[in-house]
């Protein structure tokens, strides 16, 4: 899911434009519906919460939006440690 979202939003990441938060949230919901079907419901809710909170902060950097989810995926990854 985070990788699909990052790829989809890549063309828009460099320059903020009026209304970009709404477009990002729509794309986020689309990708989560398509790519997040196998995610447990609490995980989907966590991602939705992160997206809505981040976009409400009126951040000026659209590129940071997808990085938020890539970072979360990195933190949540299964480690190969025994």
Backbone atoms as SQL, in Angstrom:
CREATE TABLE atoms (id INTEGER PRIMARY KEY, chain TEXT, resi INTEGER, resn TEXT, atom TEXT, x REAL, y REAL, z REAL);
INSERT INTO atoms VALUES
  (1, 'A', 1, 'UNK', 'N', 0.802, -1.206, 0.000),
  (2, 'A', 1, 'UNK', 'CA', 0.000, 0.000, 0.000),
  (3, 'A', 1, 'UNK', 'C', 0.849, 1.276, 0.000),
  (4, 'A', 2, 'UNK', 'N', 1.799, 1.449, 0.918),
  (5, 'A', 2, 'UNK', 'CA', 2.569, 2.704, 0.917),
  (6, 'A', 2, 'UNK', 'C', 3.375, 2.913, -0.366),
  (7, 'A', 3, 'UNK', 'N', 3.842, 1.821, -0.953),
  (8, 'A', 3, 'UNK', 'CA', 4.647, 1.945, -2.164),
  (9, 'A', 3, 'UNK', 'C', 3.773, 2.342, -3.359),
  (10, 'A', 4, 'UNK', 'N', 2.579, 1.793, -3.438),
  (11, 'A', 4, 'UNK', 'CA', 1.641, 2.177, -4.504),
  (12, 'A', 4, 'UNK', 'C', 1.232, 3.640, -4.349),
  (13, 'A', 5, 'UNK', 'N', 0.997, 4.067, -3.131),
  (14, 'A', 5, 'UNK', 'CA', 0.625, 5.461, -2.871),
  (15, 'A', 5, 'UNK', 'C', 1.765, 6.396, -3.274),
  (16, 'A', 6, 'UNK', 'N', 2.968, 6.049, -2.901),
  (17, 'A', 6, 'UNK', 'CA', 4.121, 6.876, -3.231),
  (18, 'A', 6, 'UNK', 'C', 4.290, 7.002, -4.745),
  (19, 'A', 7, 'UNK', 'N', 4.138, 5.911, -5.465),
  (20, 'A', 7, 'UNK', 'CA', 4.271, 5.941, -6.922),
  (21, 'A', 7, 'UNK', 'C', 3.176, 6.795, -7.558),
  (22, 'A', 8, 'UNK', 'N', 1.966, 6.700, -7.049),
  (23, 'A', 8, 'UNK', 'CA', 0.847, 7.462, -7.600),
  (24, 'A', 8, 'UNK', 'C', 1.016, 8.958, -7.370),
  (25, 'A', 9, 'UNK', 'N', 1.530, 9.337, -6.219),
  (26, 'A', 9, 'UNK', 'CA', 1.646, 10.751, -5.868),
  (27, 'A', 9, 'UNK', 'C', 2.963, 11.393, -6.321),
  (28, 'A', 10, 'UNK', 'N', 3.891, 10.601, -6.804),
  (29, 'A', 10, 'UNK', 'CA', 5.209, 11.116, -7.182),
  (30, 'A', 10, 'UNK', 'C', 5.159, 12.324, -8.117),
  (31, 'A', 11, 'UNK', 'N', 4.308, 12.349, -9.148),
  (32, 'A', 11, 'UNK', 'CA', 4.293, 13.521, -10.038),
  (33, 'A', 11, 'UNK', 'C', 3.867, 14.816, -9.351),
  (34, 'A', 12, 'UNK', 'N', 3.188, 14.733, -8.226),
  (35, 'A', 12, 'UNK', 'CA', 2.663, 15.918, -7.553),
  (36, 'A', 12, 'UNK', 'C', 3.511, 16.380, -6.371),
  (37, 'A', 13, 'UNK', 'N', 4.565, 15.682, -6.047),
  (38, 'A', 13, 'UNK', 'CA', 5.266, 15.887, -4.786),
  (39, 'A', 13, 'UNK', 'C', 6.098, 17.153, -4.705),
  (40, 'A', 14, 'UNK', 'N', 6.543, 17.691, -5.813),
  (41, 'A', 14, 'UNK', 'CA', 7.497, 18.792, -5.748),
  (42, 'A', 14, 'UNK', 'C', 6.878, 20.159, -5.487),
  (43, 'A', 15, 'UNK', 'N', 5.666, 20.372, -5.946),
  (44, 'A', 15, 'UNK', 'CA', 5.094, 21.715, -5.866),
  (45, 'A', 15, 'UNK', 'C', 3.703, 21.679, -5.262),
  (46, 'A', 16, 'UNK', 'N', 3.491, 22.379, -4.154),
  (47, 'A', 16, 'UNK', 'CA', 2.141, 22.479, -3.614),
  (48, 'A', 16, 'UNK', 'C', 1.266, 23.302, -4.564),
  (49, 'A', 17, 'UNK', 'N', 0.015, 22.960, -4.656),
  (50, 'A', 17, 'UNK', 'CA', -0.933, 23.696, -5.485),
  (51, 'A', 17, 'UNK', 'C', -2.241, 23.779, -4.723),
  (52, 'A', 18, 'UNK', 'N', -3.082, 24.756, -5.049),
  (53, 'A', 18, 'UNK', 'CA', -4.346, 24.910, -4.312),
  (54, 'A', 18, 'UNK', 'C', -5.181, 23.626, -4.362),
  (55, 'A', 19, 'UNK', 'N', -5.603, 23.178, -3.203),
  (56, 'A', 19, 'UNK', 'CA', -6.460, 21.994, -3.109),
  (57, 'A', 19, 'UNK', 'C', -5.738, 20.664, -3.151),
  (58, 'A', 20, 'UNK', 'N', -4.400, 20.680, -3.038),
  (59, 'A', 20, 'UNK', 'CA', -3.669, 19.424, -3.132),
  (60, 'A', 20, 'UNK', 'C', -4.026, 18.457, -2.013),
  (61, 'A', 21, 'UNK', 'N', -4.387, 18.973, -0.828),
  (62, 'A', 21, 'UNK', 'CA', -4.721, 18.088, 0.289),
  (63, 'A', 21, 'UNK', 'C', -5.945, 17.219, -0.047),
  (64, 'A', 22, 'UNK', 'N', -6.950, 17.803, -0.683),
  (65, 'A', 22, 'UNK', 'CA', -8.155, 17.043, -1.049),
  (66, 'A', 22, 'UNK', 'C', -7.828, 15.962, -2.072),
  (67, 'A', 23, 'UNK', 'N', -7.010, 16.313, -3.051),
  (68, 'A', 23, 'UNK', 'CA', -6.624, 15.331, -4.073),
  (69, 'A', 23, 'UNK', 'C', -5.827, 14.204, -3.431),
  (70, 'A', 24, 'UNK', 'N', -4.907, 14.549, -2.548),
  (71, 'A', 24, 'UNK', 'CA', -4.115, 13.528, -1.878),
  (72, 'A', 24, 'UNK', 'C', -4.999, 12.590, -1.057),
  (73, 'A', 25, 'UNK', 'N', -5.980, 13.148, -0.362),
  (74, 'A', 25, 'UNK', 'CA', -6.854, 12.305, 0.447),
  (75, 'A', 25, 'UNK', 'C', -7.697, 11.390, -0.437),
  (76, 'A', 26, 'UNK', 'N', -8.175, 11.881, -1.558),
  (77, 'A', 26, 'UNK', 'CA', -8.938, 11.036, -2.490),
  (78, 'A', 26, 'UNK', 'C', -8.061, 9.916, -3.038),
  (79, 'A', 27, 'UNK', 'N', -6.848, 10.257, -3.451),
  (80, 'A', 27, 'UNK', 'CA', -5.927, 9.236, -3.966),
  (81, 'A', 27, 'UNK', 'C', -5.548, 8.247, -2.867),
  (82, 'A', 28, 'UNK', 'N', -5.339, 8.749, -1.671),
  (83, 'A', 28, 'UNK', 'CA', -5.025, 7.893, -0.536),
  (84, 'A', 28, 'UNK', 'C', -6.139, 6.857, -0.332),
  (85, 'A', 29, 'UNK', 'N', -7.389, 7.324, -0.285),
  (86, 'A', 29, 'UNK', 'CA', -8.521, 6.408, -0.082),
  (87, 'A', 29, 'UNK', 'C', -8.643, 5.403, -1.217),
  (88, 'A', 30, 'UNK', 'N', -8.376, 5.853, -2.438),
  (89, 'A', 30, 'UNK', 'CA', -8.428, 4.942, -3.588),
  (90, 'A', 30, 'UNK', 'C', -7.375, 3.837, -3.453),
  (91, 'A', 31, 'UNK', 'N', -6.137, 4.238, -3.162),
  (92, 'A', 31, 'UNK', 'CA', -5.057, 3.251, -3.048),
  (93, 'A', 31, 'UNK', 'C', -5.297, 2.318, -1.862),
  (94, 'A', 32, 'UNK', 'N', -5.771, 2.855, -0.755),
  (95, 'A', 32, 'UNK', 'CA', -6.030, 2.008, 0.407),
  (96, 'A', 32, 'UNK', 'C', -7.121, 0.989, 0.091),
  (97, 'A', 33, 'UNK', 'N', -8.134, 1.403, -0.651),
  (98, 'A', 33, 'UNK', 'CA', -9.201, 0.476, -1.046),
  (99, 'A', 33, 'UNK', 'C', -8.666, -0.616, -1.968),
  (100, 'A', 34, 'UNK', 'N', -7.810, -0.228, -2.915),
  (101, 'A', 34, 'UNK', 'CA', -7.286, -1.182, -3.888),
  (102, 'A', 34, 'UNK', 'C', -6.147, -2.046, -3.333),
  (103, 'A', 35, 'UNK', 'N', -5.197, -1.418, -2.676),
  (104, 'A', 35, 'UNK', 'CA', -3.989, -2.111, -2.241),
  (105, 'A', 35, 'UNK', 'C', -4.036, -2.594, -0.796),
  (106, 'A', 36, 'UNK', 'N', -4.924, -2.038, -0.008),
  (107, 'A', 36, 'UNK', 'CA', -4.956, -2.374, 1.403),
  (108, 'A', 36, 'UNK', 'C', -6.000, -3.393, 1.783),
  (109, 'A', 37, 'UNK', 'N', -6.532, -4.100, 0.801),
  (110, 'A', 37, 'UNK', 'CA', -7.588, -5.075, 1.082),
  (111, 'A', 37, 'UNK', 'C', -7.136, -6.160, 2.048),
  (112, 'A', 38, 'UNK', 'N', -5.856, -6.511, 2.001),
  (113, 'A', 38, 'UNK', 'CA', -5.348, -7.587, 2.861),
  (114, 'A', 38, 'UNK', 'C', -4.863, -7.086, 4.213),
  (115, 'A', 39, 'UNK', 'N', -4.875, -5.761, 4.383),
  (116, 'A', 39, 'UNK', 'CA', -4.472, -5.220, 5.680),
  (117, 'A', 39, 'UNK', 'C', -5.579, -5.444, 6.704),
  (118, 'A', 40, 'UNK', 'N', -5.220, -5.767, 7.923),
  (119, 'A', 40, 'UNK', 'CA', -6.241, -5.875, 8.972),
  (120, 'A', 40, 'UNK', 'C', -6.949, -4.530, 9.153),
  (121, 'A', 41, 'UNK', 'N', -8.200, -4.584, 9.534),
  (122, 'A', 41, 'UNK', 'CA', -9.003, -3.371, 9.687),
  (123, 'A', 41, 'UNK', 'C', -8.347, -2.339, 10.623),
  (124, 'A', 42, 'UNK', 'N', -7.787, -2.752, 11.754),
  (125, 'A', 42, 'UNK', 'CA', -7.122, -1.755, 12.605),
  (126, 'A', 42, 'UNK', 'C', -5.964, -1.059, 11.887),
  (127, 'A', 43, 'UNK', 'N', -5.260, -1.783, 11.031),
  (128, 'A', 43, 'UNK', 'CA', -4.155, -1.197, 10.272),
  (129, 'A', 43, 'UNK', 'C', -4.694, -0.168, 9.273),
  (130, 'A', 44, 'UNK', 'N', -5.788, -0.491, 8.602),
  (131, 'A', 44, 'UNK', 'CA', -6.414, 0.451, 7.668),
  (132, 'A', 44, 'UNK', 'C', -6.864, 1.711, 8.402),
  (133, 'A', 45, 'UNK', 'N', -7.452, 1.526, 9.569),
  (134, 'A', 45, 'UNK', 'CA', -7.913, 2.668, 10.351),
  (135, 'A', 45, 'UNK', 'C', -6.740, 3.531, 10.812),
  (136, 'A', 46, 'UNK', 'N', -5.632, 2.883, 11.166),
  (137, 'A', 46, 'UNK', 'CA', -4.437, 3.624, 11.575),
  (138, 'A', 46, 'UNK', 'C', -3.931, 4.476, 10.428),
  (139, 'A', 47, 'UNK', 'N', -3.876, 3.916, 9.214),
  (140, 'A', 47, 'UNK', 'CA', -3.416, 4.675, 8.053),
  (141, 'A', 47, 'UNK', 'C', -4.368, 5.832, 7.740),
  (142, 'A', 48, 'UNK', 'N', -5.664, 5.595, 7.836),
  (143, 'A', 48, 'UNK', 'CA', -6.630, 6.677, 7.583),
  (144, 'A', 48, 'UNK', 'C', -6.462, 7.804, 8.607),
  (145, 'A', 49, 'UNK', 'N', -6.292, 7.425, 9.860),
  (146, 'A', 49, 'UNK', 'CA', -6.093, 8.409, 10.918),
  (147, 'A', 49, 'UNK', 'C', -4.838, 9.239, 10.645),
  (148, 'A', 50, 'UNK', 'N', -3.729, 8.575, 10.291),
  (149, 'A', 50, 'UNK', 'CA', -2.490, 9.287, 9.982),
  (150, 'A', 50, 'UNK', 'C', -2.683, 10.261, 8.822),
  (151, 'A', 51, 'UNK', 'N', -3.367, 9.816, 7.784),
  (152, 'A', 51, 'UNK', 'CA', -3.584, 10.670, 6.605),
  (153, 'A', 51, 'UNK', 'C', -4.401, 11.902, 6.958),
  (154, 'A', 52, 'UNK', 'N', -5.496, 11.701, 7.650),
  (155, 'A', 52, 'UNK', 'CA', -6.365, 12.827, 7.984),
  (156, 'A', 52, 'UNK', 'C', -5.672, 13.804, 8.928),
  (157, 'A', 53, 'UNK', 'N', -4.967, 13.294, 9.923),
  (158, 'A', 53, 'UNK', 'CA', -4.256, 14.174, 10.860),
  (159, 'A', 53, 'UNK', 'C', -3.166, 14.958, 10.148),
  (160, 'A', 54, 'UNK', 'N', -2.405, 14.288, 9.310),
  (161, 'A', 54, 'UNK', 'CA', -1.307, 14.946, 8.626),
  (162, 'A', 54, 'UNK', 'C', -1.834, 16.051, 7.714),
  (163, 'A', 55, 'UNK', 'N', -2.887, 15.770, 6.964),
  (164, 'A', 55, 'UNK', 'CA', -3.412, 16.769, 6.037),
  (165, 'A', 55, 'UNK', 'C', -4.063, 17.939, 6.763),
  (166, 'A', 56, 'UNK', 'N', -4.576, 17.721, 7.964),
  (167, 'A', 56, 'UNK', 'CA', -5.178, 18.813, 8.732),
  (168, 'A', 56, 'UNK', 'C', -4.126, 19.736, 9.326),
  (169, 'A', 57, 'UNK', 'N', -2.881, 19.297, 9.354),
  (170, 'A', 57, 'UNK', 'CA', -1.801, 20.122, 9.895),
  (171, 'A', 57, 'UNK', 'C', -1.388, 21.219, 8.917),
  (172, 'A', 58, 'UNK', 'N', -2.000, 21.256, 7.742),
  (173, 'A', 58, 'UNK', 'CA', -1.677, 22.204, 6.656),
  (174, 'A', 58, 'UNK', 'C', -0.187, 22.265, 6.374),
  (175, 'A', 59, 'UNK', 'N', 0.372, 21.125, 6.202),
  (176, 'A', 59, 'UNK', 'CA', 1.790, 21.031, 5.873),
  (177, 'A', 59, 'UNK', 'C', 2.018, 21.585, 4.467),
  (178, 'A', 60, 'UNK', 'N', 3.146, 22.240, 4.275),
  (179, 'A', 60, 'UNK', 'CA', 3.441, 22.867, 2.993),
  (180, 'A', 60, 'UNK', 'C', 4.139, 21.936, 2.003),
  (181, 'A', 61, 'UNK', 'N', 4.497, 20.762, 2.429),
  (182, 'A', 61, 'UNK', 'CA', 5.291, 19.877, 1.587),
  (183, 'A', 61, 'UNK', 'C', 4.507, 18.631, 1.194),
  (184, 'A', 62, 'UNK', 'N', 3.932, 18.614, -0.001),
  (185, 'A', 62, 'UNK', 'CA', 3.176, 17.436, -0.422),
  (186, 'A', 62, 'UNK', 'C', 4.009, 16.163, -0.449),
  (187, 'A', 63, 'UNK', 'N', 5.299, 16.264, -0.788),
  (188, 'A', 63, 'UNK', 'CA', 6.143, 15.078, -0.866),
  (189, 'A', 63, 'UNK', 'C', 6.278, 14.337, 0.445),
  (190, 'A', 64, 'UNK', 'N', 6.119, 15.021, 1.552),
  (191, 'A', 64, 'UNK', 'CA', 6.251, 14.379, 2.859),
  (192, 'A', 64, 'UNK', 'C', 5.074, 13.458, 3.159),
  (193, 'A', 65, 'UNK', 'N', 3.950, 13.652, 2.478),
  (194, 'A', 65, 'UNK', 'CA', 2.761, 12.845, 2.752),
  (195, 'A', 65, 'UNK', 'C', 3.030, 11.364, 2.516),
  (196, 'A', 66, 'UNK', 'N', 3.522, 11.000, 1.341),
  (197, 'A', 66, 'UNK', 'CA', 3.771, 9.581, 1.071),
  (198, 'A', 66, 'UNK', 'C', 4.931, 9.058, 1.905),
  (199, 'A', 67, 'UNK', 'N', 5.895, 9.926, 2.235),
  (200, 'A', 67, 'UNK', 'CA', 7.022, 9.496, 3.067),
  (201, 'A', 67, 'UNK', 'C', 6.564, 9.088, 4.465),
  (202, 'A', 68, 'UNK', 'N', 5.495, 9.701, 4.920),
  (203, 'A', 68, 'UNK', 'CA', 4.919, 9.327, 6.215),
  (204, 'A', 68, 'UNK', 'C', 4.548, 7.843, 6.228),
  (205, 'A', 69, 'UNK', 'N', 3.914, 7.383, 5.153),
  (206, 'A', 69, 'UNK', 'CA', 3.466, 5.989, 5.092),
  (207, 'A', 69, 'UNK', 'C', 4.606, 5.035, 4.770),
  (208, 'A', 70, 'UNK', 'N', 5.575, 5.491, 3.990),
  (209, 'A', 70, 'UNK', 'CA', 6.756, 4.659, 3.742),
  (210, 'A', 70, 'UNK', 'C', 7.529, 4.438, 5.038),
  (211, 'A', 71, 'UNK', 'N', 7.612, 5.475, 5.844),
  (212, 'A', 71, 'UNK', 'CA', 8.291, 5.357, 7.138),
  (213, 'A', 71, 'UNK', 'C', 7.538, 4.403, 8.057),
  (214, 'A', 72, 'UNK', 'N', 6.222, 4.521, 8.082),
  (215, 'A', 72, 'UNK', 'CA', 5.413, 3.631, 8.913),
  (216, 'A', 72, 'UNK', 'C', 5.580, 2.182, 8.471),
  (217, 'A', 73, 'UNK', 'N', 5.619, 1.945, 7.155),
  (218, 'A', 73, 'UNK', 'CA', 5.813, 0.581, 6.639),
  (219, 'A', 73, 'UNK', 'C', 7.184, 0.051, 7.047),
  (220, 'A', 74, 'UNK', 'N', 8.186, 0.915, 7.022),
  (221, 'A', 74, 'UNK', 'CA', 9.526, 0.508, 7.434),
  (222, 'A', 74, 'UNK', 'C', 9.546, 0.125, 8.915),
  (223, 'A', 75, 'UNK', 'N', 8.894, 0.907, 9.733),
  (224, 'A', 75, 'UNK', 'CA', 8.844, 0.633, 11.164),
  (225, 'A', 75, 'UNK', 'C', 8.101, -0.668, 11.442),
  (226, 'A', 76, 'UNK', 'N', 7.016, -0.913, 10.704),
  (227, 'A', 76, 'UNK', 'CA', 6.176, -2.081, 10.940),
  (228, 'A', 76, 'UNK', 'C', 6.679, -3.357, 10.276),
  (229, 'A', 77, 'UNK', 'N', 7.740, -3.268, 9.489),
  (230, 'A', 77, 'UNK', 'CA', 8.190, -4.436, 8.743),
  (231, 'A', 77, 'UNK', 'C', 8.604, -5.556, 9.700),
  (232, 'A', 78, 'UNK', 'N', 8.519, -6.763, 9.188),
  (233, 'A', 78, 'UNK', 'CA', 8.977, -7.900, 9.979),
  (234, 'A', 78, 'UNK', 'C', 10.489, -7.965, 9.868),
  (235, 'A', 79, 'UNK', 'N', 11.108, -8.128, 10.973),
  (236, 'A', 79, 'UNK', 'CA', 12.571, -8.199, 10.980),
  (237, 'A', 79, 'UNK', 'C', 13.022, -9.643, 10.833),
  (238, 'A', 80, 'UNK', 'N', 14.131, -9.827, 10.181),
  (239, 'A', 80, 'UNK', 'CA', 14.661, -11.164, 9.967),
  (240, 'A', 80, 'UNK', 'C', 15.486, -11.664, 11.130),
  (241, 'A', 81, 'UNK', 'N', 15.241, -11.120, 12.302),
  (242, 'A', 81, 'UNK', 'CA', 16.024, -11.507, 13.467),
  (243, 'A', 81, 'UNK', 'C', 15.447, -12.786, 14.070),
  (244, 'A', 82, 'UNK', 'N', 16.323, -13.639, 14.574),
  (245, 'A', 82, 'UNK', 'CA', 15.865, -14.875, 15.245),
  (246, 'A', 82, 'UNK', 'C', 15.971, -14.726, 16.733);
